[in-house]
Amino acid sequence: MVLPRTVAVAASTSSFRISLTSLSTINYKFQLCHSSISLHCPRLQSTVACFSQQQNHSIRSPNLVALEYADLNLPHICVELGHIRVRQHVNPLSSALSVPAKAPDWNDVFKDPSLPLMIDIGCGSGRFLLWQAKQNVGSNNYLGLEIRKKLAERANIWAKELGLYNAYFMFANATVSFQQLASSYPGPLVLVSILCPDPHFKKKHHKRRVLQKPLVDSIVDRLTSGGRVFVQSDVHEVAVDMRTQFDFVSNIQHVDIIDPNFVCDPDGWLLKNPMGIRTEREIHAELECAKIYRRMYQKRT
Ligand SMILES: C[S@@+](CC[C@H](N)C(=O)[O-])C[C@H]1O[C@@H](n2cnc3c(N)ncnc32)[C@H](O)[C@@H]1O
């Protein structure tokens, strides 16, 4: 693996300083694998140690994703799209993405649009949602919102190939589109998830994060009573940011208060993933020995 230039340069010197933001960004973006790097930073050192351990065992995360989602048996290449090259990051604040996406005719996209709906915000490849849809054919609908158009297109092709008429993916900036989409859906909104959202580490980029106050308000407003919101991140400050926004909303409460099946660690993070399967980012992060910080809230009845 080629090391990012900044790290390669830094690693070749005997001592260097690196800001916490750059460190988080580097740590998040690149899987460091240079076991000979000796650093005076425990966090980076443990990442390196963890990764070199994985190298010894020849574990690769794409293989783990394929294994976790073996059930779906998805083709690697989409006939209609070929090999897709997807931009790594898209700026959600660009003018092209500031217009709310138009709601579809729900009868065109779901076999039964009166079924309870789950919305996954920033659904990435869509595998996670397709897996959920496959488990719940006939009882729930699944809508994925994704800012990278090609991912949404490929996920719709996969849904068709799998014969899943309860899963649909939209190219949409969730921050500005959620309210309109969720309001127009005829059935109840039972679950909203925001799983490992892009961290946008730099303070000046926090406004690019998907979860902003108006989105929190729309989610809570649109949820049916007893409906749930599930958020998680492998980046502690991002998880804390999401948690802070939901903890103080008056008409929702954390699930461990009302349901003994949900247990938290002493800091209030859920001990287990309640969804039955990990997302792709979660798989990659756990391979890098990261902790996943999770919270689930329920709207009061
Ligand atoms: C780190 S990935 C996580 C994907 C998936 N949830 C997972 O856990 O594997 C975050 C995803 O959110 C998408 N995204 C970022 N901002 C968004 C926005 N405003 N609206 C919709 N999707 C967004 C990105 O394109 C990316 O696919």
The ligand as a Gaussian input file, in Angstrom:
#p B3LYP/6-31G(d) Opt

LIG

0 1
 C      -18.816000       6.951000       5.423000
 S      -20.079000       6.566000       4.308000
 C      -21.029000       5.387000       5.256000
 C      -21.920000       4.547000       4.387000
 C      -22.760000       3.529000       5.141000
 N      -23.773000       4.183000       5.948000
 C      -21.876000       2.657000       5.987000
 O      -21.953000       2.765000       7.223000
 O      -21.122000       1.863000       5.407000
 C      -21.144000       7.994000       4.370000
 C      -22.076000       8.070000       3.187000
 O      -22.960000       9.153000       3.340000
 C      -23.102000       9.794000       2.083000
 N      -23.517000      11.185000       2.352000
 C      -22.759000      12.183000       2.868000
 N      -23.474000      13.314000       3.008000
 C      -24.729000      13.016000       2.576000
 C      -25.922000      13.773000       2.458000
 N      -25.981000      15.052000       2.824000
 N      -27.029000      13.154000       1.983000
 C      -26.988000      11.858000       1.597000
 N      -25.887000      11.094000       1.676000
 C      -24.765000      11.660000       2.171000
 C      -21.731000       9.679000       1.449000
 O      -21.745000       9.841000       0.053000
 C      -21.342000       8.273000       1.881000
 O      -21.750000       7.298000       0.956000

